[in-house]
Amino acid sequence: MTKNEILSSLNKPHDFVLALVEFLDGDAHRVRYLRRPFQREPDFAGSWPGRGRGDDGCCAGDCDA
């Protein structure tokens, strides 16, 4: 993700859903949607681990934002 995308997700959290696509064997894939993937602005000069929490707002399949 770009810095701009992260800042946009923080400024308008209700309008932002991050889609994660995992490509499996063959043509199969799995899609997960994360609402509010960021809780605070990361230190863009250093490294920043993701949220890493179990309550990430993820929903499988279609997500009604």
N, CA, C, O and CB atoms as a CASP TS submission, in Angstrom:
PFRMAT TS
TARGET T0000
AUTHOR 0000-0000-0000
METHOD Language model
MODEL 1
PARENT N/A
ATOM      1  N   MET     1       0.825  -1.167   0.000  1.00  0.00           N
ATOM      2  CA  MET     1       0.000   0.000   0.000  1.00  0.00           C
ATOM      3  C   MET     1       0.877   1.241   0.000  1.00  0.00           C
ATOM      4  O   MET     1       1.995   1.243   0.516  1.00  0.00           O
ATOM      5  CB  MET     1      -0.943  -0.008   1.194  1.00  0.00           C
ATOM      6  N   THR     2       0.349   2.268  -0.579  1.00  0.00           N
ATOM      7  CA  THR     2       1.090   3.528  -0.605  1.00  0.00           C
ATOM      8  C   THR     2       0.764   4.347   0.646  1.00  0.00           C
ATOM      9  O   THR     2      -0.230   4.096   1.327  1.00  0.00           O
ATOM     10  CB  THR     2       0.756   4.335  -1.889  1.00  0.00           C
ATOM     11  N   LYS     3       1.603   5.311   0.927  1.00  0.00           N
ATOM     12  CA  LYS     3       1.380   6.217   2.053  1.00  0.00           C
ATOM     13  C   LYS     3       0.045   6.936   1.883  1.00  0.00           C
ATOM     14  O   LYS     3      -0.703   7.106   2.846  1.00  0.00           O
ATOM     15  CB  LYS     3       2.537   7.241   2.174  1.00  0.00           C
ATOM     16  N   ASN     4      -0.246   7.351   0.667  1.00  0.00           N
ATOM     17  CA  ASN     4      -1.497   8.057   0.378  1.00  0.00           C
ATOM     18  C   ASN     4      -2.716   7.189   0.685  1.00  0.00           C
ATOM     19  O   ASN     4      -3.701   7.670   1.245  1.00  0.00           O
ATOM     20  CB  ASN     4      -1.528   8.499  -1.086  1.00  0.00           C
ATOM     21  N   GLU     5      -2.648   5.917   0.319  1.00  0.00           N
ATOM     22  CA  GLU     5      -3.764   5.003   0.580  1.00  0.00           C
ATOM     23  C   GLU     5      -3.965   4.787   2.079  1.00  0.00           C
ATOM     24  O   GLU     5      -5.098   4.728   2.557  1.00  0.00           O
ATOM     25  CB  GLU     5      -3.523   3.656  -0.115  1.00  0.00           C
ATOM     26  N   ILE     6      -2.867   4.670   2.811  1.00  0.00           N
ATOM     27  CA  ILE     6      -2.965   4.496   4.266  1.00  0.00           C
ATOM     28  C   ILE     6      -3.589   5.729   4.905  1.00  0.00           C
ATOM     29  O   ILE     6      -4.472   5.611   5.755  1.00  0.00           O
ATOM     30  CB  ILE     6      -1.573   4.223   4.879  1.00  0.00           C
ATOM     31  N   LEU     7      -3.136   6.906   4.501  1.00  0.00           N
ATOM     32  CA  LEU     7      -3.689   8.140   5.063  1.00  0.00           C
ATOM     33  C   LEU     7      -5.167   8.298   4.698  1.00  0.00           C
ATOM     34  O   LEU     7      -5.961   8.759   5.518  1.00  0.00           O
ATOM     35  CB  LEU     7      -2.892   9.357   4.567  1.00  0.00           C
ATOM     36  N   SER     8      -5.534   7.919   3.484  1.00  0.00           N
ATOM     37  CA  SER     8      -6.950   7.982   3.085  1.00  0.00           C
ATOM     38  C   SER     8      -7.790   7.050   3.931  1.00  0.00           C
ATOM     39  O   SER     8      -8.906   7.397   4.317  1.00  0.00           O
ATOM     40  CB  SER     8      -7.115   7.628   1.601  1.00  0.00           C
ATOM     41  N   SER     9      -7.265   5.866   4.226  1.00  0.00           N
ATOM     42  CA  SER     9      -8.019   4.911   5.044  1.00  0.00           C
ATOM     43  C   SER     9      -8.210   5.424   6.470  1.00  0.00           C
ATOM     44  O   SER     9      -9.204   5.102   7.121  1.00  0.00           O
ATOM     45  CB  SER     9      -7.307   3.554   5.068  1.00  0.00           C
ATOM     46  N   LEU    10      -7.266   6.213   6.949  1.00  0.00           N
ATOM     47  CA  LEU    10      -7.400   6.783   8.294  1.00  0.00           C
ATOM     48  C   LEU    10      -8.348   7.980   8.308  1.00  0.00           C
ATOM     49  O   LEU    10      -9.064   8.196   9.286  1.00  0.00           O
ATOM     50  CB  LEU    10      -6.029   7.201   8.829  1.00  0.00           C
ATOM     51  N   ASN    11      -8.354   8.763   7.221  1.00  0.00           N
ATOM     52  CA  ASN    11      -9.209   9.945   7.146  1.00  0.00           C
ATOM     53  C   ASN    11     -10.672   9.610   6.912  1.00  0.00           C
ATOM     54  O   ASN    11     -11.555  10.316   7.399  1.00  0.00           O
ATOM     55  CB  ASN    11      -8.728  10.849   6.055  1.00  0.00           C
ATOM     56  N   LYS    12     -10.936   8.546   6.175  1.00  0.00           N
ATOM     57  CA  LYS    12     -12.313   8.131   5.878  1.00  0.00           C
ATOM     58  C   LYS    12     -12.454   6.628   6.130  1.00  0.00           C
ATOM     59  O   LYS    12     -12.631   5.861   5.183  1.00  0.00           O
ATOM     60  CB  LYS    12     -12.699   8.482   4.402  1.00  0.00           C
ATOM     61  N   PRO    13     -12.378   6.202   7.385  1.00  0.00           N
ATOM     62  CA  PRO    13     -12.369   4.765   7.680  1.00  0.00           C
ATOM     63  C   PRO    13     -13.632   4.035   7.232  1.00  0.00           C
ATOM     64  O   PRO    13     -13.566   2.846   6.919  1.00  0.00           O
ATOM     65  CB  PRO    13     -12.182   4.559   9.151  1.00  0.00           C
ATOM     66  N   HIS    14     -14.769   4.706   7.194  1.00  0.00           N
ATOM     67  CA  HIS    14     -16.010   4.043   6.790  1.00  0.00           C
ATOM     68  C   HIS    14     -16.105   3.860   5.277  1.00  0.00           C
ATOM     69  O   HIS    14     -16.934   3.087   4.796  1.00  0.00           O
ATOM     70  CB  HIS    14     -17.204   4.837   7.284  1.00  0.00           C
ATOM     71  N   ASP    15     -15.261   4.568   4.527  1.00  0.00           N
ATOM     72  CA  ASP    15     -15.276   4.474   3.071  1.00  0.00           C
ATOM     73  C   ASP    15     -14.187   3.556   2.523  1.00  0.00           C
ATOM     74  O   ASP    15     -14.069   3.385   1.310  1.00  0.00           O
ATOM     75  CB  ASP    15     -15.126   5.846   2.471  1.00  0.00           C
ATOM     76  N   PHE    16     -13.390   2.966   3.416  1.00  0.00           N
ATOM     77  CA  PHE    16     -12.222   2.223   2.961  1.00  0.00           C
ATOM     78  C   PHE    16     -12.314   0.763   3.369  1.00  0.00           C
ATOM     79  O   PHE    16     -12.499   0.454   4.546  1.00  0.00           O
ATOM     80  CB  PHE    16     -10.945   2.843   3.515  1.00  0.00           C
ATOM     81  N   VAL    17     -12.183  -0.136   2.399  1.00  0.00           N
ATOM     82  CA  VAL    17     -12.135  -1.575   2.645  1.00  0.00           C
ATOM     83  C   VAL    17     -10.943  -2.120   1.873  1.00  0.00           C
ATOM     84  O   VAL    17     -10.843  -1.923   0.662  1.00  0.00           O
ATOM     85  CB  VAL    17     -13.477  -2.291   2.219  1.00  0.00           C
ATOM     86  N   LEU    18     -10.043  -2.803   2.567  1.00  0.00           N
ATOM     87  CA  LEU    18      -8.864  -3.383   1.939  1.00  0.00           C
ATOM     88  C   LEU    18      -9.175  -4.824   1.545  1.00  0.00           C
ATOM     89  O   LEU    18      -9.587  -5.621   2.388  1.00  0.00           O
ATOM     90  CB  LEU    18      -7.632  -3.318   2.890  1.00  0.00           C
ATOM     91  N   ALA    19      -8.983  -5.159   0.287  1.00  0.00           N
ATOM     92  CA  ALA    19      -9.218  -6.518  -0.204  1.00  0.00           C
ATOM     93  C   ALA    19      -7.888  -7.255  -0.286  1.00  0.00           C
ATOM     94  O   ALA    19      -6.928  -6.763  -0.881  1.00  0.00           O
ATOM     95  CB  ALA    19      -9.924  -6.500  -1.593  1.00  0.00           C
ATOM     96  N   LEU    20      -7.842  -8.431   0.313  1.00  0.00           N
ATOM     97  CA  LEU    20      -6.668  -9.300   0.246  1.00  0.00           C
ATOM     98  C   LEU    20      -7.047 -10.524  -0.576  1.00  0.00           C
ATOM     99  O   LEU    20      -8.044 -11.187  -0.289  1.00  0.00           O
ATOM    100  CB  LEU    20      -6.165  -9.710   1.680  1.00  0.00           C
ATOM    101  N   VAL    21      -6.258 -10.819  -1.590  1.00  0.00           N
ATOM    102  CA  VAL    21      -6.544 -11.967  -2.450  1.00  0.00           C
ATOM    103  C   VAL    21      -5.391 -12.951  -2.330  1.00  0.00           C
ATOM    104  O   VAL    21      -4.235 -12.612  -2.582  1.00  0.00           O
ATOM    105  CB  VAL    21      -6.757 -11.530  -3.938  1.00  0.00           C
ATOM    106  N   GLU    22      -5.728 -14.178  -1.940  1.00  0.00           N
ATOM    107  CA  GLU    22      -4.742 -15.254  -1.855  1.00  0.00           C
ATOM    108  C   GLU    22      -4.962 -16.170  -3.054  1.00  0.00           C
ATOM    109  O   GLU    22      -6.058 -16.696  -3.245  1.00  0.00           O
ATOM    110  CB  GLU    22      -4.861 -16.047  -0.494  1.00  0.00           C
ATOM    111  N   PHE    23      -3.929 -16.359  -3.854  1.00  0.00           N
ATOM    112  CA  PHE    23      -4.033 -17.223  -5.019  1.00  0.00           C
ATOM    113  C   PHE    23      -3.617 -18.626  -4.622  1.00  0.00           C
ATOM    114  O   PHE    23      -2.508 -18.844  -4.134  1.00  0.00           O
ATOM    115  CB  PHE    23      -3.165 -16.697  -6.189  1.00  0.00           C
ATOM    116  N   LEU    24      -4.519 -19.578  -4.836  1.00  0.00           N
ATOM    117  CA  LEU    24      -4.301 -20.965  -4.478  1.00  0.00           C
ATOM    118  C   LEU    24      -3.920 -21.757  -5.727  1.00  0.00           C
ATOM    119  O   LEU    24      -3.631 -21.168  -6.769  1.00  0.00           O
ATOM    120  CB  LEU    24      -5.557 -21.563  -3.807  1.00  0.00           C
ATOM    121  N   ASP    25      -3.918 -23.068  -5.633  1.00  0.00           N
ATOM    122  CA  ASP    25      -3.579 -23.912  -6.776  1.00  0.00           C
ATOM    123  C   ASP    25      -4.563 -23.707  -7.918  1.00  0.00           C
ATOM    124  O   ASP    25      -5.753 -23.476  -7.702  1.00  0.00           O
ATOM    125  CB  ASP    25      -3.553 -25.384  -6.364  1.00  0.00           C
ATOM    126  N   GLY    26      -4.052 -23.795  -9.117  1.00  0.00           N
ATOM    127  CA  GLY    26      -4.899 -23.655 -10.294  1.00  0.00           C
ATOM    128  C   GLY    26      -5.482 -22.261 -10.396  1.00  0.00           C
ATOM    129  O   GLY    26      -4.782 -21.265 -10.215  1.00  0.00           O
ATOM    130  N   ASP    27      -6.774 -22.200 -10.689  1.00  0.00           N
ATOM    131  CA  ASP    27      -7.464 -20.916 -10.816  1.00  0.00           C
ATOM    132  C   ASP    27      -8.152 -20.490  -9.528  1.00  0.00           C
ATOM    133  O   ASP    27      -8.834 -19.465  -9.505  1.00  0.00           O
ATOM    134  CB  ASP    27      -8.480 -20.985 -11.928  1.00  0.00           C
ATOM    135  N   ALA    28      -7.985 -21.252  -8.462  1.00  0.00           N
ATOM    136  CA  ALA    28      -8.680 -20.957  -7.207  1.00  0.00           C
ATOM    137  C   ALA    28      -8.051 -19.764  -6.493  1.00  0.00           C
ATOM    138  O   ALA    28      -6.847 -19.523  -6.587  1.00  0.00           O
ATOM    139  CB  ALA    28      -8.664 -22.184  -6.290  1.00  0.00           C
ATOM    140  N   HIS    29      -8.886 -19.034  -5.787  1.00  0.00           N
ATOM    141  CA  HIS    29      -8.403 -17.922  -4.982  1.00  0.00           C
ATOM    142  C   HIS    29      -9.339 -17.721  -3.787  1.00  0.00           C
ATOM    143  O   HIS    29     -10.476 -18.193  -3.781  1.00  0.00           O
ATOM    144  CB  HIS    29      -8.302 -16.624  -5.834  1.00  0.00           C
ATOM    145  N   ARG    30      -8.840 -17.022  -2.797  1.00  0.00           N
ATOM    146  CA  ARG    30      -9.608 -16.711  -1.593  1.00  0.00           C
ATOM    147  C   ARG    30      -9.513 -15.204  -1.372  1.00  0.00           C
ATOM    148  O   ARG    30      -8.427 -14.625  -1.405  1.00  0.00           O
ATOM    149  CB  ARG    30      -9.079 -17.515  -0.337  1.00  0.00           C
ATOM    150  N   VAL    31     -10.660 -14.584  -1.147  1.00  0.00           N
ATOM    151  CA  VAL    31     -10.712 -13.134  -0.950  1.00  0.00           C
ATOM    152  C   VAL    31     -11.143 -12.842   0.488  1.00  0.00           C
ATOM    153  O   VAL    31     -12.088 -13.441   1.003  1.00  0.00           O
ATOM    154  CB  VAL    31     -11.690 -12.463  -1.971  1.00  0.00           C
ATOM    155  N   ARG    32     -10.439 -11.919   1.118  1.00  0.00           N
ATOM    156  CA  ARG    32     -10.809 -11.437   2.457  1.00  0.00           C
ATOM    157  C   ARG    32     -10.869  -9.920   2.396  1.00  0.00           C
ATOM    158  O   ARG    32     -10.075  -9.281   1.706  1.00  0.00           O
ATOM    159  CB  ARG    32      -9.786 -11.923   3.562  1.00  0.00           C
ATOM    160  N   TYR    33     -11.812  -9.360   3.120  1.00  0.00           N
ATOM    161  CA  TYR    33     -11.974  -7.908   3.156  1.00  0.00           C
ATOM    162  C   TYR    33     -11.715  -7.418   4.570  1.00  0.00           C
ATOM    163  O   TYR    33     -12.260  -7.956   5.534  1.00  0.00           O
ATOM    164  CB  TYR    33     -13.393  -7.488   2.678  1.00  0.00           C
ATOM    165  N   LEU    34     -10.881  -6.397   4.688  1.00  0.00           N
ATOM    166  CA  LEU    34     -10.562  -5.820   5.993  1.00  0.00           C
ATOM    167  C   LEU    34     -11.132  -4.416   6.084  1.00  0.00           C
ATOM    168  O   LEU    34     -10.826  -3.549   5.266  1.00  0.00           O
ATOM    169  CB  LEU    34      -9.036  -5.802   6.233  1.00  0.00           C
ATOM    170  N   ARG    35     -11.945  -4.214   7.067  1.00  0.00           N
ATOM    171  CA  ARG    35     -12.432  -2.864   7.357  1.00  0.00           C
ATOM    172  C   ARG    35     -11.510  -2.257   8.401  1.00  0.00           C
ATOM    173  O   ARG    35     -11.108  -2.925   9.354  1.00  0.00           O
ATOM    174  CB  ARG    35     -13.926  -2.877   7.855  1.00  0.00           C
ATOM    175  N   ARG    36     -11.184  -1.012   8.217  1.00  0.00           N
ATOM    176  CA  ARG    36     -10.268  -0.317   9.119  1.00  0.00           C
ATOM    177  C   ARG    36      -8.968  -1.094   9.335  1.00  0.00           C
ATOM    178  O   ARG    36      -8.655  -1.479  10.461  1.00  0.00           O
ATOM    179  CB  ARG    36     -10.946  -0.070  10.457  1.00  0.00           C
ATOM    180  N   PRO    37      -8.212  -1.326   8.256  1.00  0.00           N
ATOM    181  CA  PRO    37      -6.984  -2.108   8.391  1.00  0.00           C
ATOM    182  C   PRO    37      -5.890  -1.399   9.192  1.00  0.00           C
ATOM    183  O   PRO    37      -4.930  -2.036   9.627  1.00  0.00           O
ATOM    184  CB  PRO    37      -6.458  -2.448   7.028  1.00  0.00           C
ATOM    185  N   PHE    38      -6.026  -0.105   9.387  1.00  0.00           N
ATOM    186  CA  PHE    38      -5.029   0.657  10.151  1.00  0.00           C
ATOM    187  C   PHE    38      -5.729   1.422  11.268  1.00  0.00           C
ATOM    188  O   PHE    38      -6.796   2.002  11.066  1.00  0.00           O
ATOM    189  CB  PHE    38      -4.239   1.636   9.225  1.00  0.00           C
ATOM    190  N   GLN    39      -5.115   1.414  12.444  1.00  0.00           N
ATOM    191  CA  GLN    39      -5.664   2.114  13.599  1.00  0.00           C
ATOM    192  C   GLN    39      -4.970   3.453  13.856  1.00  0.00           C
ATOM    193  O   GLN    39      -5.533   4.345  14.491  1.00  0.00           O
ATOM    194  CB  GLN    39      -5.554   1.239  14.828  1.00  0.00           C
ATOM    195  N   ARG    40      -3.752   3.577  13.356  1.00  0.00           N
ATOM    196  CA  ARG    40      -2.975   4.803  13.560  1.00  0.00           C
ATOM    197  C   ARG    40      -2.012   4.967  12.402  1.00  0.00           C
ATOM    198  O   ARG    40      -1.737   4.017  11.669  1.00  0.00           O
ATOM    199  CB  ARG    40      -2.208   4.772  14.915  1.00  0.00           C
ATOM    200  N   GLU    41      -1.512   6.156  12.247  1.00  0.00           N
ATOM    201  CA  GLU    41      -0.557   6.429  11.172  1.00  0.00           C
ATOM    202  C   GLU    41       0.769   5.759  11.510  1.00  0.00           C
ATOM    203  O   GLU    41       1.315   5.980  12.591  1.00  0.00           O
ATOM    204  CB  GLU    41      -0.366   7.966  10.962  1.00  0.00           C
ATOM    205  N   PRO    42       1.292   4.945  10.602  1.00  0.00           N
ATOM    206  CA  PRO    42       2.578   4.299  10.876  1.00  0.00           C
ATOM    207  C   PRO    42       3.733   5.276  10.765  1.00  0.00           C
ATOM    208  O   PRO    42       3.588   6.362  10.204  1.00  0.00           O
ATOM    209  CB  PRO    42       2.798   3.137   9.926  1.00  0.00           C
ATOM    210  N   ASP    43       4.863   4.889  11.293  1.00  0.00           N
ATOM    211  CA  ASP    43       6.087   5.656  11.138  1.00  0.00           C
ATOM    212  C   ASP    43       6.621   5.343   9.746  1.00  0.00           C
ATOM    213  O   ASP    43       7.240   4.300   9.534  1.00  0.00           O
ATOM    214  CB  ASP    43       7.145   5.316  12.265  1.00  0.00           C
ATOM    215  N   PHE    44       6.386   6.232   8.812  1.00  0.00           N
ATOM    216  CA  PHE    44       6.765   5.969   7.433  1.00  0.00           C
ATOM    217  C   PHE    44       8.276   5.917   7.245  1.00  0.00           C
ATOM    218  O   PHE    44       8.752   5.414   6.227  1.00  0.00           O
ATOM    219  CB  PHE    44       6.176   7.021   6.531  1.00  0.00           C
ATOM    220  N   ALA    45       9.032   6.425   8.203  1.00  0.00           N
ATOM    221  CA  ALA    45      10.492   6.373   8.103  1.00  0.00           C
ATOM    222  C   ALA    45      11.031   5.015   8.552  1.00  0.00           C
ATOM    223  O   ALA    45      12.141   4.632   8.184  1.00  0.00           O
ATOM    224  CB  ALA    45      11.123   7.490   8.943  1.00  0.00           C
ATOM    225  N   GLY    46      10.250   4.297   9.339  1.00  0.00           N
ATOM    226  CA  GLY    46      10.693   2.997   9.843  1.00  0.00           C
ATOM    227  C   GLY    46       9.757   1.896   9.393  1.00  0.00           C
ATOM    228  O   GLY    46       8.896   2.110   8.540  1.00  0.00           O
ATOM    229  N   SER    47       9.925   0.739   9.957  1.00  0.00           N
ATOM    230  CA  SER    47       9.030  -0.370   9.621  1.00  0.00           C
ATOM    231  C   SER    47       7.858  -0.371  10.591  1.00  0.00           C
ATOM    232  O   SER    47       7.966   0.116  11.717  1.00  0.00           O
ATOM    233  CB  SER    47       9.782  -1.734   9.663  1.00  0.00           C
ATOM    234  N   TRP    48       6.742  -0.921  10.140  1.00  0.00           N
ATOM    235  CA  TRP    48       5.538  -0.930  10.963  1.00  0.00           C
ATOM    236  C   TRP    48       4.815  -2.248  10.764  1.00  0.00           C
ATOM    237  O   TRP    48       4.334  -2.534   9.667  1.00  0.00           O
ATOM    238  CB  TRP    48       4.610   0.264  10.617  1.00  0.00           C
ATOM    239  N   PRO    49       4.733  -3.051  11.810  1.00  0.00           N
ATOM    240  CA  PRO    49       3.984  -4.301  11.655  1.00  0.00           C
ATOM    241  C   PRO    49       2.501  -3.999  11.548  1.00  0.00           C
ATOM    242  O   PRO    49       2.022  -3.027  12.131  1.00  0.00           O
ATOM    243  CB  PRO    49       4.256  -5.263  12.837  1.00  0.00           C
ATOM    244  N   GLY    50       1.789  -4.802  10.828  1.00  0.00           N
ATOM    245  CA  GLY    50       0.345  -4.620  10.706  1.00  0.00           C
ATOM    246  C   GLY    50      -0.333  -4.771  12.042  1.00  0.00           C
ATOM    247  O   GLY    50       0.324  -4.927  13.071  1.00  0.00           O
ATOM    248  N   ARG    51      -1.607  -4.726  12.026  1.00  0.00           N
ATOM    249  CA  ARG    51      -2.360  -4.779  13.270  1.00  0.00           C
ATOM    250  C   ARG    51      -2.102  -6.057  14.035  1.00  0.00           C
ATOM    251  O   ARG    51      -1.810  -6.024  15.231  1.00  0.00           O
ATOM    252  CB  ARG    51      -3.830  -4.642  12.993  1.00  0.00           C
ATOM    253  N   GLY    52      -2.211  -7.209  13.334  1.00  0.00           N
ATOM    254  CA  GLY    52      -1.921  -8.474  13.975  1.00  0.00           C
ATOM    255  C   GLY    52      -2.930  -8.887  15.034  1.00  0.00           C
ATOM    256  O   GLY    52      -2.628  -9.753  15.856  1.00  0.00           O
ATOM    257  N   ARG    53      -4.104  -8.301  15.040  1.00  0.00           N
ATOM    258  CA  ARG    53      -5.130  -8.638  16.020  1.00  0.00           C
ATOM    259  C   ARG    53      -6.163  -9.533  15.367  1.00  0.00           C
ATOM    260  O   ARG    53      -6.336  -9.512  14.148  1.00  0.00           O
ATOM    261  CB  ARG    53      -5.795  -7.365  16.598  1.00  0.00           C
ATOM    262  N   GLY    54      -6.839 -10.309  16.170  1.00  0.00           N
ATOM    263  CA  GLY    54      -7.857 -11.202  15.645  1.00  0.00           C
ATOM    264  C   GLY    54      -9.136 -10.496  15.267  1.00  0.00           C
ATOM    265  O   GLY    54      -9.888 -11.007  14.437  1.00  0.00           O
ATOM    266  N   ASP    55      -9.411  -9.348  15.838  1.00  0.00           N
ATOM    267  CA  ASP    55     -10.657  -8.628  15.561  1.00  0.00           C
ATOM    268  C   ASP    55     -10.434  -7.573  14.487  1.00  0.00           C
ATOM    269  O   ASP    55     -10.658  -6.385  14.716  1.00  0.00           O
ATOM    270  CB  ASP    55     -11.204  -7.973  16.843  1.00  0.00           C
ATOM    271  N   ASP    56      -9.993  -8.014  13.318  1.00  0.00           N
ATOM    272  CA  ASP    56      -9.609  -7.093  12.266  1.00  0.00           C
ATOM    273  C   ASP    56     -10.768  -6.645  11.386  1.00  0.00           C
ATOM    274  O   ASP    56     -10.554  -5.938  10.402  1.00  0.00           O
ATOM    275  CB  ASP    56      -8.566  -7.718  11.423  1.00  0.00           C
ATOM    276  N   GLY    57     -11.992  -7.044  11.722  1.00  0.00           N
ATOM    277  CA  GLY    57     -13.114  -6.616  10.926  1.00  0.00           C
ATOM    278  C   GLY    57     -13.208  -7.323   9.593  1.00  0.00           C
ATOM    279  O   GLY    57     -13.855  -6.834   8.667  1.00  0.00           O
ATOM    280  N   CYS    58     -12.569  -8.467   9.494  1.00  0.00           N
ATOM    281  CA  CYS    58     -12.526  -9.197   8.224  1.00  0.00           C
ATOM    282  C   CYS    58     -13.821  -9.979   8.009  1.00  0.00           C
ATOM    283  O   CYS    58     -14.380 -10.562   8.938  1.00  0.00           O
ATOM    284  CB  CYS    58     -11.315 -10.152   8.190  1.00  0.00           C
ATOM    285  N   CYS    59     -14.274  -9.973   6.773  1.00  0.00           N
ATOM    286  CA  CYS    59     -15.437 -10.783   6.419  1.00  0.00           C
ATOM    287  C   CYS    59     -15.114 -11.539   5.135  1.00  0.00           C
ATOM    288  O   CYS    59     -14.494 -10.987   4.226  1.00  0.00           O
ATOM    289  CB  CYS    59     -16.722  -9.897   6.248  1.00  0.00           C
ATOM    290  N   ALA    60     -15.524 -12.772   5.061  1.00  0.00           N
ATOM    291  CA  ALA    60     -15.244 -13.573   3.863  1.00  0.00           C
ATOM    292  C   ALA    60     -16.321 -13.291   2.813  1.00  0.00           C
ATOM    293  O   ALA    60     -17.454 -12.948   3.151  1.00  0.00           O
ATOM    294  CB  ALA    60     -15.187 -15.103   4.206  1.00  0.00           C
ATOM    295  N   GLY    61     -15.961 -13.438   1.557  1.00  0.00           N
ATOM    296  CA  GLY    61     -16.913 -13.234   0.474  1.00  0.00           C
ATOM    297  C   GLY    61     -17.207 -11.768   0.256  1.00  0.00           C
ATOM    298  O   GLY    61     -16.338 -10.916   0.439  1.00  0.00           O
ATOM    299  N   ASP    62     -18.436 -11.474  -0.137  1.00  0.00           N
ATOM    300  CA  ASP    62     -18.819 -10.083  -0.399  1.00  0.00           C
ATOM    301  C   ASP    62     -18.930  -9.314   0.907  1.00  0.00           C
ATOM    302  O   ASP    62     -19.336  -9.863   1.931  1.00  0.00           O
ATOM    303  CB  ASP    62     -20.152 -10.016  -1.173  1.00  0.00           C
ATOM    304  N   CYS    63     -18.571  -8.065   0.861  1.00  0.00           N
ATOM    305  CA  CYS    63     -18.573  -7.233   2.062  1.00  0.00           C
ATOM    306  C   CYS    63     -19.418  -5.993   1.791  1.00  0.00           C
ATOM    307  O   CYS    63     -19.121  -5.217   0.882  1.00  0.00           O
ATOM    308  CB  CYS    63     -17.118  -6.840   2.484  1.00  0.00           C
ATOM    309  N   ASP    64     -20.449  -5.817   2.567  1.00  0.00           N
ATOM    310  CA  ASP    64     -21.283  -4.629   2.377  1.00  0.00           C
ATOM    311  C   ASP    64     -20.710  -3.494   3.209  1.00  0.00           C
ATOM    312  O   ASP    64     -20.979  -3.381   4.404  1.00  0.00           O
ATOM    313  CB  ASP    64     -22.770  -4.908   2.768  1.00  0.00           C
ATOM    314  N   ALA    65     -19.919  -2.661   2.560  1.00  0.00           N
ATOM    315  CA  ALA    65     -19.174  -1.596   3.237  1.00  0.00           C
ATOM    316  C   ALA    65     -20.090  -0.611   3.782  1.00  0.00           C
ATOM    317  O   ALA    65     -19.655   0.366   4.391  1.00  0.00           O
ATOM    318  CB  ALA    65     -18.205  -0.926   2.331  1.00  0.00           C
TER
END
